[in-house]
């Protein structure tokens, strides 16, 4: 059973590096929780493959620094859609 968890951690790390995915996107893709993804890439991967861990950490740090921008854009788009819907009515 241990091998499966380690393999998943490596697969998650590779996926995040290849796609630049957020923890949420990786969790959705692999069908696991955000907590599981976070634990796999921040704790397990650090021990299993330090080089892969550093690359993943770099991407996740970038995503974290940009999340307020993505949130703002999502809110802006939400209200633009509502405005369009009300204008058509």
Secondary structure as GFF3:
##gff-version 3
##sequence-region A 1 89
A	DSSP	alpha_helix	2	19	.	.	.	ID=ss1
A	DSSP	alpha_helix	23	30	.	.	.	ID=ss2
A	DSSP	alpha_helix	34	39	.	.	.	ID=ss3
A	DSSP	pi_helix	40	44	.	.	.	ID=ss4
A	DSSP	alpha_helix	45	48	.	.	.	ID=ss5
A	DSSP	alpha_helix	50	88	.	.	.	ID=ss6
###
